[in-house]
Amino acid sequence: MSDLSSVRYAVLQPLTGGAYIGCEEAVGHPAEFIISYPGFADPVYNKEGKIVDAGNEYHLIEYLKKHNRMVPYYTFNRKPFDEISDMSDVKLMKEGVEVDNPNYSGIDLVVAVPVCSGLSLATLGASSETLEKKNRNMIFLAKYALNVIKPKVYIFENAPKLSGNSGSHVRKILEEVALESGYDVAFYRTDTRLHDNCQRRPRTFVYFFKKDNAHPGIPLIGFESKQVTIEEFLNRIPKNATHNEPISISEGNKSMLDYIKVVYGDNWRSKATATALVVEFLQQGKLDDWCKWVSEQEDISDKTKKGVKKYVDHIHYKESLGKGFFVFSPTVAKNGVMPSAMYKTIPCTLHYKEDRLYTVREWLSAMGMPYDFEMAGDPNRFFARIGQNVPARTMQFIASEAIRIIKNWDTVERNTEFPVILFDNIKQTVSKIDA
């Protein structure tokens, strides 16, 4: 690719930082600025002055400072889910003081990480009013980027459902925003494991391209399929990296791991058919046996014994109603692929060959974060922060494609057949997508 020193880019609401780091890798130099929200980079201290938790962006800011790559960091004067119709009402703050906007002239690329709760599994069945509120952050960031900063290309990452049938209502809004702002929009479906990774993480990226009457149509975005085995991927982690201790497994979950060895022996991985150990016990008629075994172990606390009994009773009750139950037990990743990093998978997923959970560093690496990227506070509070992130290597590819198009704007191949396009990197196809 040609020299990228002239490419100017900015990042909105980077959260844990994978999107920023991925863009920086793609462009080769720091962003012009970051704009986010108050509180996203704030640490939380206990009475002794020790950090017990920190906002997502605290860790990114500290990483950039450590490497002398810190850029101007501004915050909006609004909350992430405020309903805002007039962008002129939005002011920027710096260290709590209102300031003028930075120089937006000539910004080529803007990248953002809006929260995807309006399209997440957690909001299935929610009211339309709730969904609308949860998607305000996404819509606001798009309007601000397209109408105030006005880059050639704007990109944001969101849930996989955005490019599916259930995301059509949000796509329609985004298409209206694009039309009103003078942009074309395209949706890009991909999976992190296709970008030199071992984590299965399907996502949707949205590209907005500034309309150009001299060059009509949506620029064609390329594909990538570079997979790696979980063993090869994790072996890349330096032995002296921080956060390299296994995440603590709960006593109840440890009892499942111990009991499955009683049932199947040390080769239990090759004999178990279900990914979740509690489901394996249920399918093999061993659920009550596990409960009885736990009750007989002197080294297991009474609290855990009661919890196991309550959980087993709950499963039987749900079964009697013909309903499913919440699985929060050790799970085994199949086919050498790590599951999506989430607050509920991180403390439960067993290492692919060792009888332990993964380390924080292994999960951070699965998100593409640098080996010296560190998190502050209680490790048990890292899980949501890690999951609320964009895998850096995936973002690097997504941004690299945008930069290729920007640098070859007048000659890049474009599609004029479809007004809105779905680029499917999983199937490696280009097709029309309906609102």
Contacts in CASP RR format, 6 or more apart in sequence:
PFRMAT RR
TARGET T0000
AUTHOR 0000-0000-0000
METHOD contacts of the structure
MODEL  1
MSDLSSVRYAVLQPLTGGAYIGCEEAVGHPAEFIISYPGFADPVYNKEGK
IVDAGNEYHLIEYLKKHNRMVPYYTFNRKPFDEISDMSDVKLMKEGVEVD
NPNYSGIDLVVAVPVCSGLSLATLGASSETLEKKNRNMIFLAKYALNVIK
PKVYIFENAPKLSGNSGSHVRKILEEVALESGYDVAFYRTDTRLHDNCQR
RPRTFVYFFKKDNAHPGIPLIGFESKQVTIEEFLNRIPKNATHNEPISIS
EGNKSMLDYIKVVYGDNWRSKATATALVVEFLQQGKLDDWCKWVSEQEDI
SDKTKKGVKKYVDHIHYKESLGKGFFVFSPTVAKNGVMPSAMYKTIPCTL
HYKEDRLYTVREWLSAMGMPYDFEMAGDPNRFFARIGQNVPARTMQFIAS
EAIRIIKNWDTVERNTEFPVILFDNIKQTVSKIDA
1 400 0 8 1.000
1 403 0 8 1.000
1 404 0 8 1.000
1 407 0 8 1.000
2 407 0 8 1.000
4 27 0 8 1.000
4 28 0 8 1.000
4 29 0 8 1.000
4 403 0 8 1.000
4 407 0 8 1.000
5 29 0 8 1.000
7 27 0 8 1.000
7 108 0 8 1.000
7 109 0 8 1.000
7 403 0 8 1.000
7 406 0 8 1.000
7 407 0 8 1.000
8 32 0 8 1.000
8 106 0 8 1.000
8 107 0 8 1.000
8 108 0 8 1.000
8 109 0 8 1.000
9 23 0 8 1.000
9 27 0 8 1.000
9 31 0 8 1.000
9 32 0 8 1.000
9 107 0 8 1.000
9 108 0 8 1.000
9 109 0 8 1.000
9 110 0 8 1.000
9 111 0 8 1.000
9 151 0 8 1.000
9 399 0 8 1.000
10 31 0 8 1.000
10 32 0 8 1.000
10 33 0 8 1.000
10 34 0 8 1.000
10 35 0 8 1.000
10 107 0 8 1.000
10 109 0 8 1.000
10 110 0 8 1.000
10 111 0 8 1.000
10 149 0 8 1.000
10 151 0 8 1.000
11 19 0 8 1.000
11 20 0 8 1.000
11 23 0 8 1.000
11 31 0 8 1.000
11 34 0 8 1.000
11 35 0 8 1.000
11 110 0 8 1.000
11 111 0 8 1.000
11 112 0 8 1.000
12 34 0 8 1.000
12 35 0 8 1.000
12 36 0 8 1.000
12 110 0 8 1.000
12 111 0 8 1.000
12 112 0 8 1.000
12 113 0 8 1.000
12 141 0 8 1.000
12 144 0 8 1.000
12 145 0 8 1.000
13 35 0 8 1.000
13 36 0 8 1.000
13 37 0 8 1.000
13 40 0 8 1.000
13 80 0 8 1.000
13 112 0 8 1.000
13 113 0 8 1.000
13 114 0 8 1.000
13 137 0 8 1.000
13 141 0 8 1.000
14 20 0 8 1.000
14 34 0 8 1.000
14 36 0 8 1.000
14 57 0 8 1.000
14 60 0 8 1.000
14 113 0 8 1.000
15 40 0 8 1.000
15 56 0 8 1.000
15 57 0 8 1.000
15 60 0 8 1.000
15 113 0 8 1.000
15 388 0 8 1.000
15 389 0 8 1.000
15 390 0 8 1.000
16 56 0 8 1.000
16 57 0 8 1.000
16 59 0 8 1.000
16 60 0 8 1.000
16 367 0 8 1.000
16 369 0 8 1.000
16 385 0 8 1.000
16 386 0 8 1.000
16 387 0 8 1.000
16 388 0 8 1.000
16 389 0 8 1.000
17 56 0 8 1.000
17 57 0 8 1.000
17 59 0 8 1.000
17 60 0 8 1.000
17 113 0 8 1.000
17 369 0 8 1.000
17 389 0 8 1.000
17 390 0 8 1.000
17 392 0 8 1.000
18 60 0 8 1.000
18 367 0 8 1.000
18 368 0 8 1.000
18 369 0 8 1.000
18 389 0 8 1.000
18 390 0 8 1.000
18 391 0 8 1.000
18 392 0 8 1.000
18 395 0 8 1.000
19 111 0 8 1.000
19 112 0 8 1.000
19 113 0 8 1.000
19 157 0 8 1.000
19 390 0 8 1.000
19 392 0 8 1.000
19 395 0 8 1.000
20 31 0 8 1.000
20 34 0 8 1.000
20 60 0 8 1.000
20 111 0 8 1.000
21 60 0 8 1.000
21 63 0 8 1.000
21 368 0 8 1.000
21 369 0 8 1.000
21 370 0 8 1.000
21 373 0 8 1.000
21 392 0 8 1.000
21 395 0 8 1.000
22 390 0 8 1.000
22 392 0 8 1.000
22 393 0 8 1.000
22 395 0 8 1.000
22 396 0 8 1.000
22 399 0 8 1.000
23 31 0 8 1.000
23 109 0 8 1.000
23 111 0 8 1.000
23 395 0 8 1.000
23 396 0 8 1.000
23 399 0 8 1.000
24 30 0 8 1.000
24 31 0 8 1.000
24 69 0 8 1.000
25 392 0 8 1.000
25 396 0 8 1.000
26 395 0 8 1.000
26 396 0 8 1.000
26 397 0 8 1.000
26 399 0 8 1.000
26 400 0 8 1.000
26 403 0 8 1.000
27 109 0 8 1.000
27 399 0 8 1.000
27 403 0 8 1.000
30 64 0 8 1.000
30 69 0 8 1.000
30 71 0 8 1.000
31 71 0 8 1.000
32 71 0 8 1.000
32 72 0 8 1.000
32 102 0 8 1.000
32 103 0 8 1.000
32 107 0 8 1.000
33 71 0 8 1.000
33 72 0 8 1.000
33 73 0 8 1.000
33 74 0 8 1.000
33 102 0 8 1.000
34 71 0 8 1.000
34 72 0 8 1.000
34 73 0 8 1.000
34 74 0 8 1.000
35 74 0 8 1.000
35 75 0 8 1.000
35 76 0 8 1.000
35 92 0 8 1.000
36 57 0 8 1.000
36 73 0 8 1.000
36 74 0 8 1.000
36 75 0 8 1.000
36 76 0 8 1.000
37 75 0 8 1.000
37 76 0 8 1.000
37 78 0 8 1.000
37 79 0 8 1.000
37 80 0 8 1.000
38 75 0 8 1.000
38 76 0 8 1.000
38 93 0 8 1.000
38 96 0 8 1.000
39 55 0 8 1.000
39 75 0 8 1.000
40 55 0 8 1.000
40 56 0 8 1.000
40 57 0 8 1.000
40 58 0 8 1.000
40 75 0 8 1.000
41 54 0 8 1.000
41 55 0 8 1.000
41 56 0 8 1.000
41 57 0 8 1.000
41 58 0 8 1.000
41 60 0 8 1.000
41 61 0 8 1.000
41 73 0 8 1.000
42 54 0 8 1.000
42 55 0 8 1.000
42 58 0 8 1.000
43 51 0 8 1.000
43 53 0 8 1.000
43 54 0 8 1.000
43 55 0 8 1.000
43 58 0 8 1.000
43 376 0 8 1.000
44 51 0 8 1.000
44 52 0 8 1.000
44 53 0 8 1.000
44 54 0 8 1.000
44 55 0 8 1.000
45 51 0 8 1.000
45 52 0 8 1.000
46 52 0 8 1.000
50 377 0 8 1.000
51 376 0 8 1.000
51 377 0 8 1.000
52 377 0 8 1.000
52 378 0 8 1.000
52 381 0 8 1.000
53 377 0 8 1.000
53 378 0 8 1.000
53 381 0 8 1.000
54 375 0 8 1.000
54 376 0 8 1.000
54 377 0 8 1.000
55 385 0 8 1.000
56 385 0 8 1.000
56 388 0 8 1.000
56 389 0 8 1.000
58 376 0 8 1.000
59 373 0 8 1.000
59 374 0 8 1.000
59 375 0 8 1.000
59 376 0 8 1.000
59 385 0 8 1.000
61 70 0 8 1.000
61 73 0 8 1.000
62 374 0 8 1.000
62 376 0 8 1.000
63 370 0 8 1.000
63 372 0 8 1.000
63 373 0 8 1.000
63 374 0 8 1.000
64 70 0 8 1.000
64 71 0 8 1.000
66 372 0 8 1.000
72 94 0 8 1.000
72 102 0 8 1.000
73 94 0 8 1.000
74 92 0 8 1.000
74 93 0 8 1.000
74 94 0 8 1.000
74 99 0 8 1.000
74 102 0 8 1.000
75 92 0 8 1.000
75 93 0 8 1.000
75 94 0 8 1.000
75 96 0 8 1.000
76 90 0 8 1.000
76 91 0 8 1.000
76 92 0 8 1.000
76 93 0 8 1.000
77 90 0 8 1.000
77 91 0 8 1.000
77 92 0 8 1.000
77 93 0 8 1.000
77 98 0 8 1.000
78 84 0 8 1.000
78 90 0 8 1.000
78 140 0 8 1.000
80 115 0 8 1.000
80 136 0 8 1.000
80 137 0 8 1.000
80 140 0 8 1.000
81 133 0 8 1.000
81 134 0 8 1.000
81 136 0 8 1.000
81 137 0 8 1.000
82 136 0 8 1.000
82 140 0 8 1.000
83 136 0 8 1.000
84 90 0 8 1.000
84 140 0 8 1.000
84 143 0 8 1.000
87 143 0 8 1.000
87 144 0 8 1.000
87 147 0 8 1.000
87 148 0 8 1.000
90 144 0 8 1.000
90 148 0 8 1.000
91 98 0 8 1.000
92 98 0 8 1.000
92 99 0 8 1.000
92 100 0 8 1.000
92 101 0 8 1.000
92 102 0 8 1.000
93 99 0 8 1.000
101 148 0 8 1.000
104 148 0 8 1.000
104 149 0 8 1.000
104 150 0 8 1.000
106 151 0 8 1.000
107 149 0 8 1.000
107 150 0 8 1.000
107 151 0 8 1.000
108 151 0 8 1.000
108 152 0 8 1.000
108 153 0 8 1.000
108 403 0 8 1.000
108 406 0 8 1.000
109 151 0 8 1.000
109 152 0 8 1.000
109 153 0 8 1.000
109 154 0 8 1.000
109 155 0 8 1.000
109 399 0 8 1.000
109 402 0 8 1.000
109 403 0 8 1.000
109 406 0 8 1.000
110 145 0 8 1.000
110 149 0 8 1.000
110 151 0 8 1.000
110 153 0 8 1.000
110 154 0 8 1.000
110 155 0 8 1.000
111 154 0 8 1.000
111 155 0 8 1.000
111 156 0 8 1.000
111 395 0 8 1.000
111 399 0 8 1.000
112 141 0 8 1.000
112 142 0 8 1.000
112 145 0 8 1.000
112 154 0 8 1.000
112 155 0 8 1.000
112 156 0 8 1.000
113 156 0 8 1.000
113 157 0 8 1.000
113 389 0 8 1.000
113 390 0 8 1.000
114 137 0 8 1.000
114 138 0 8 1.000
114 141 0 8 1.000
114 142 0 8 1.000
114 156 0 8 1.000
114 158 0 8 1.000
115 134 0 8 1.000
115 137 0 8 1.000
115 138 0 8 1.000
115 388 0 8 1.000
116 138 0 8 1.000
116 158 0 8 1.000
116 159 0 8 1.000
116 162 0 8 1.000
117 123 0 8 1.000
117 134 0 8 1.000
118 126 0 8 1.000
118 131 0 8 1.000
118 134 0 8 1.000
118 135 0 8 1.000
118 159 0 8 1.000
118 170 0 8 1.000
119 135 0 8 1.000
119 158 0 8 1.000
119 159 0 8 1.000
119 161 0 8 1.000
119 162 0 8 1.000
119 166 0 8 1.000
119 167 0 8 1.000
119 170 0 8 1.000
120 159 0 8 1.000
120 161 0 8 1.000
123 130 0 8 1.000
123 131 0 8 1.000
123 134 0 8 1.000
126 134 0 8 1.000
135 170 0 8 1.000
135 173 0 8 1.000
138 156 0 8 1.000
138 158 0 8 1.000
138 170 0 8 1.000
138 174 0 8 1.000
139 173 0 8 1.000
139 174 0 8 1.000
139 177 0 8 1.000
141 156 0 8 1.000
142 154 0 8 1.000
142 156 0 8 1.000
142 174 0 8 1.000
142 177 0 8 1.000
142 178 0 8 1.000
142 208 0 8 1.000
143 177 0 8 1.000
143 181 0 8 1.000
145 151 0 8 1.000
145 154 0 8 1.000
145 208 0 8 1.000
146 154 0 8 1.000
146 177 0 8 1.000
146 178 0 8 1.000
146 181 0 8 1.000
146 182 0 8 1.000
146 183 0 8 1.000
146 208 0 8 1.000
147 181 0 8 1.000
150 210 0 8 1.000
151 210 0 8 1.000
152 209 0 8 1.000
152 210 0 8 1.000
152 406 0 8 1.000
152 409 0 8 1.000
153 207 0 8 1.000
153 208 0 8 1.000
153 209 0 8 1.000
153 210 0 8 1.000
153 402 0 8 1.000
153 405 0 8 1.000
153 406 0 8 1.000
154 183 0 8 1.000
154 207 0 8 1.000
154 208 0 8 1.000
155 205 0 8 1.000
155 206 0 8 1.000
155 207 0 8 1.000
155 208 0 8 1.000
155 398 0 8 1.000
155 399 0 8 1.000
155 402 0 8 1.000
156 205 0 8 1.000
156 206 0 8 1.000
157 203 0 8 1.000
157 204 0 8 1.000
157 205 0 8 1.000
157 206 0 8 1.000
157 390 0 8 1.000
157 395 0 8 1.000
157 398 0 8 1.000
158 203 0 8 1.000
158 204 0 8 1.000
158 205 0 8 1.000
158 206 0 8 1.000
159 203 0 8 1.000
159 204 0 8 1.000
160 189 0 8 1.000
160 202 0 8 1.000
160 203 0 8 1.000
160 204 0 8 1.000
161 167 0 8 1.000
161 204 0 8 1.000
162 170 0 8 1.000
162 171 0 8 1.000
162 187 0 8 1.000
162 204 0 8 1.000
162 206 0 8 1.000
163 171 0 8 1.000
163 187 0 8 1.000
163 188 0 8 1.000
163 189 0 8 1.000
163 204 0 8 1.000
163 422 0 8 1.000
163 424 0 8 1.000
163 433 0 8 1.000
168 434 0 8 1.000
168 435 0 8 1.000
171 187 0 8 1.000
171 420 0 8 1.000
171 433 0 8 1.000
171 435 0 8 1.000
172 435 0 8 1.000
174 185 0 8 1.000
174 206 0 8 1.000
175 185 0 8 1.000
175 420 0 8 1.000
175 435 0 8 1.000
178 184 0 8 1.000
178 185 0 8 1.000
178 208 0 8 1.000
181 208 0 8 1.000
182 210 0 8 1.000
182 211 0 8 1.000
183 208 0 8 1.000
183 209 0 8 1.000
183 210 0 8 1.000
183 211 0 8 1.000
184 208 0 8 1.000
184 209 0 8 1.000
184 211 0 8 1.000
184 217 0 8 1.000
184 218 0 8 1.000
184 419 0 8 1.000
184 420 0 8 1.000
185 206 0 8 1.000
185 207 0 8 1.000
185 208 0 8 1.000
185 209 0 8 1.000
185 420 0 8 1.000
186 206 0 8 1.000
186 207 0 8 1.000
186 209 0 8 1.000
186 218 0 8 1.000
186 221 0 8 1.000
186 420 0 8 1.000
186 421 0 8 1.000
186 422 0 8 1.000
186 423 0 8 1.000
187 204 0 8 1.000
187 205 0 8 1.000
187 206 0 8 1.000
187 207 0 8 1.000
187 420 0 8 1.000
187 421 0 8 1.000
187 422 0 8 1.000
187 423 0 8 1.000
187 433 0 8 1.000
188 204 0 8 1.000
188 205 0 8 1.000
188 206 0 8 1.000
188 207 0 8 1.000
188 221 0 8 1.000
188 398 0 8 1.000
188 422 0 8 1.000
188 423 0 8 1.000
188 425 0 8 1.000
189 202 0 8 1.000
189 203 0 8 1.000
189 204 0 8 1.000
189 422 0 8 1.000
189 423 0 8 1.000
189 424 0 8 1.000
189 425 0 8 1.000
189 426 0 8 1.000
190 202 0 8 1.000
190 203 0 8 1.000
190 205 0 8 1.000
190 394 0 8 1.000
190 398 0 8 1.000
190 425 0 8 1.000
190 426 0 8 1.000
191 200 0 8 1.000
191 201 0 8 1.000
191 202 0 8 1.000
191 203 0 8 1.000
191 425 0 8 1.000
191 426 0 8 1.000
192 199 0 8 1.000
192 200 0 8 1.000
192 201 0 8 1.000
192 202 0 8 1.000
192 203 0 8 1.000
192 391 0 8 1.000
192 393 0 8 1.000
192 394 0 8 1.000
193 199 0 8 1.000
193 200 0 8 1.000
193 201 0 8 1.000
193 227 0 8 1.000
193 337 0 8 1.000
194 224 0 8 1.000
194 225 0 8 1.000
194 226 0 8 1.000
194 227 0 8 1.000
194 425 0 8 1.000
194 426 0 8 1.000
195 224 0 8 1.000
195 226 0 8 1.000
195 391 0 8 1.000
195 393 0 8 1.000
195 394 0 8 1.000
195 396 0 8 1.000
195 397 0 8 1.000
196 226 0 8 1.000
196 227 0 8 1.000
196 228 0 8 1.000
196 393 0 8 1.000
197 227 0 8 1.000
197 228 0 8 1.000
197 233 0 8 1.000
197 366 0 8 1.000
197 368 0 8 1.000
197 391 0 8 1.000
197 393 0 8 1.000
197 394 0 8 1.000
198 227 0 8 1.000
198 228 0 8 1.000
198 229 0 8 1.000
198 230 0 8 1.000
198 233 0 8 1.000
198 234 0 8 1.000
198 336 0 8 1.000
198 337 0 8 1.000
198 338 0 8 1.000
198 366 0 8 1.000
199 337 0 8 1.000
199 338 0 8 1.000
199 339 0 8 1.000
199 340 0 8 1.000
199 341 0 8 1.000
199 366 0 8 1.000
199 367 0 8 1.000
199 391 0 8 1.000
200 337 0 8 1.000
200 338 0 8 1.000
200 339 0 8 1.000
200 340 0 8 1.000
201 340 0 8 1.000
201 341 0 8 1.000
201 391 0 8 1.000
201 394 0 8 1.000
202 340 0 8 1.000
202 426 0 8 1.000
203 390 0 8 1.000
203 394 0 8 1.000
205 398 0 8 1.000
207 221 0 8 1.000
207 402 0 8 1.000
209 218 0 8 1.000
209 219 0 8 1.000
209 405 0 8 1.000
212 409 0 8 1.000
214 410 0 8 1.000
215 409 0 8 1.000
215 410 0 8 1.000
215 414 0 8 1.000
216 414 0 8 1.000
216 416 0 8 1.000
217 414 0 8 1.000
217 415 0 8 1.000
217 416 0 8 1.000
218 414 0 8 1.000
218 415 0 8 1.000
218 416 0 8 1.000
218 418 0 8 1.000
218 421 0 8 1.000
219 405 0 8 1.000
219 412 0 8 1.000
219 413 0 8 1.000
219 414 0 8 1.000
220 412 0 8 1.000
220 413 0 8 1.000
220 414 0 8 1.000
220 415 0 8 1.000
220 430 0 8 1.000
221 401 0 8 1.000
221 405 0 8 1.000
221 423 0 8 1.000
222 401 0 8 1.000
222 423 0 8 1.000
222 425 0 8 1.000
223 423 0 8 1.000
223 425 0 8 1.000
223 428 0 8 1.000
224 397 0 8 1.000
224 425 0 8 1.000
225 425 0 8 1.000
225 428 0 8 1.000
229 336 0 8 1.000
230 333 0 8 1.000
230 336 0 8 1.000
230 337 0 8 1.000
230 338 0 8 1.000
230 352 0 8 1.000
231 352 0 8 1.000
231 353 0 8 1.000
233 365 0 8 1.000
233 366 0 8 1.000
234 362 0 8 1.000
234 365 0 8 1.000
236 365 0 8 1.000
237 244 0 8 1.000
237 361 0 8 1.000
237 362 0 8 1.000
237 365 0 8 1.000
237 371 0 8 1.000
238 371 0 8 1.000
241 361 0 8 1.000
241 371 0 8 1.000
241 372 0 8 1.000
242 361 0 8 1.000
242 372 0 8 1.000
242 374 0 8 1.000
243 359 0 8 1.000
243 360 0 8 1.000
243 361 0 8 1.000
243 364 0 8 1.000
243 374 0 8 1.000
243 375 0 8 1.000
243 379 0 8 1.000
244 359 0 8 1.000
244 360 0 8 1.000
244 361 0 8 1.000
245 359 0 8 1.000
245 360 0 8 1.000
246 351 0 8 1.000
246 356 0 8 1.000
246 357 0 8 1.000
246 358 0 8 1.000
246 359 0 8 1.000
247 346 0 8 1.000
247 347 0 8 1.000
247 357 0 8 1.000
247 358 0 8 1.000
247 359 0 8 1.000
247 360 0 8 1.000
247 379 0 8 1.000
248 357 0 8 1.000
248 379 0 8 1.000
248 380 0 8 1.000
249 257 0 8 1.000
249 330 0 8 1.000
249 347 0 8 1.000
249 356 0 8 1.000
249 357 0 8 1.000
250 347 0 8 1.000
251 300 0 8 1.000
251 301 0 8 1.000
251 304 0 8 1.000
252 294 0 8 1.000
252 300 0 8 1.000
252 304 0 8 1.000
252 307 0 8 1.000
252 308 0 8 1.000
253 329 0 8 1.000
253 330 0 8 1.000
253 348 0 8 1.000
255 290 0 8 1.000
255 293 0 8 1.000
255 294 0 8 1.000
255 297 0 8 1.000
255 300 0 8 1.000
255 304 0 8 1.000
255 308 0 8 1.000
256 277 0 8 1.000
256 278 0 8 1.000
256 281 0 8 1.000
256 290 0 8 1.000
256 329 0 8 1.000
256 330 0 8 1.000
257 277 0 8 1.000
257 330 0 8 1.000
257 350 0 8 1.000
257 355 0 8 1.000
259 281 0 8 1.000
259 286 0 8 1.000
259 290 0 8 1.000
259 293 0 8 1.000
259 294 0 8 1.000
260 268 0 8 1.000
260 272 0 8 1.000
260 277 0 8 1.000
260 280 0 8 1.000
260 281 0 8 1.000
261 268 0 8 1.000
262 293 0 8 1.000
263 284 0 8 1.000
263 286 0 8 1.000
264 271 0 8 1.000
264 272 0 8 1.000
265 271 0 8 1.000
269 332 0 8 1.000
269 353 0 8 1.000
272 280 0 8 1.000
272 332 0 8 1.000
273 280 0 8 1.000
273 283 0 8 1.000
274 280 0 8 1.000
274 283 0 8 1.000
275 331 0 8 1.000
275 332 0 8 1.000
275 333 0 8 1.000
275 334 0 8 1.000
276 327 0 8 1.000
276 329 0 8 1.000
276 330 0 8 1.000
276 331 0 8 1.000
276 332 0 8 1.000
277 329 0 8 1.000
277 330 0 8 1.000
277 331 0 8 1.000
277 332 0 8 1.000
278 287 0 8 1.000
278 311 0 8 1.000
278 315 0 8 1.000
278 327 0 8 1.000
278 329 0 8 1.000
279 327 0 8 1.000
279 329 0 8 1.000
280 286 0 8 1.000
281 287 0 8 1.000
281 289 0 8 1.000
281 290 0 8 1.000
282 315 0 8 1.000
287 312 0 8 1.000
287 315 0 8 1.000
287 316 0 8 1.000
288 312 0 8 1.000
290 308 0 8 1.000
290 312 0 8 1.000
291 308 0 8 1.000
291 309 0 8 1.000
291 312 0 8 1.000
294 300 0 8 1.000
294 304 0 8 1.000
294 305 0 8 1.000
294 308 0 8 1.000
295 305 0 8 1.000
295 308 0 8 1.000
295 309 0 8 1.000
314 325 0 8 1.000
315 325 0 8 1.000
318 324 0 8 1.000
318 325 0 8 1.000
319 325 0 8 1.000
328 344 0 8 1.000
328 348 0 8 1.000
329 348 0 8 1.000
330 348 0 8 1.000
330 349 0 8 1.000
330 350 0 8 1.000
331 339 0 8 1.000
331 345 0 8 1.000
331 348 0 8 1.000
331 349 0 8 1.000
331 350 0 8 1.000
332 349 0 8 1.000
332 350 0 8 1.000
333 339 0 8 1.000
333 349 0 8 1.000
333 350 0 8 1.000
333 352 0 8 1.000
336 352 0 8 1.000
338 349 0 8 1.000
338 352 0 8 1.000
338 358 0 8 1.000
338 366 0 8 1.000
339 345 0 8 1.000
339 349 0 8 1.000
340 387 0 8 1.000
341 363 0 8 1.000
341 366 0 8 1.000
341 367 0 8 1.000
341 386 0 8 1.000
341 387 0 8 1.000
341 389 0 8 1.000
342 383 0 8 1.000
342 387 0 8 1.000
343 383 0 8 1.000
343 384 0 8 1.000
343 387 0 8 1.000
344 383 0 8 1.000
346 358 0 8 1.000
346 363 0 8 1.000
346 382 0 8 1.000
346 383 0 8 1.000
346 386 0 8 1.000
346 387 0 8 1.000
347 357 0 8 1.000
347 380 0 8 1.000
347 383 0 8 1.000
348 357 0 8 1.000
349 357 0 8 1.000
349 358 0 8 1.000
350 356 0 8 1.000
350 357 0 8 1.000
351 357 0 8 1.000
351 358 0 8 1.000
360 375 0 8 1.000
360 379 0 8 1.000
360 382 0 8 1.000
360 386 0 8 1.000
361 371 0 8 1.000
363 386 0 8 1.000
364 373 0 8 1.000
364 375 0 8 1.000
364 386 0 8 1.000
365 371 0 8 1.000
366 391 0 8 1.000
367 386 0 8 1.000
367 387 0 8 1.000
367 389 0 8 1.000
367 390 0 8 1.000
367 391 0 8 1.000
367 392 0 8 1.000
368 391 0 8 1.000
368 392 0 8 1.000
368 393 0 8 1.000
369 389 0 8 1.000
369 392 0 8 1.000
370 392 0 8 1.000
375 382 0 8 1.000
375 385 0 8 1.000
375 386 0 8 1.000
404 412 0 8 1.000
405 412 0 8 1.000
415 421 0 8 1.000
415 430 0 8 1.000
417 432 0 8 1.000
418 431 0 8 1.000
418 432 0 8 1.000
418 433 0 8 1.000
420 432 0 8 1.000
420 433 0 8 1.000
420 434 0 8 1.000
420 435 0 8 1.000
421 430 0 8 1.000
421 431 0 8 1.000
421 432 0 8 1.000
421 433 0 8 1.000
422 430 0 8 1.000
422 431 0 8 1.000
422 432 0 8 1.000
422 433 0 8 1.000
423 429 0 8 1.000
423 430 0 8 1.000
424 430 0 8 1.000
424 431 0 8 1.000
END
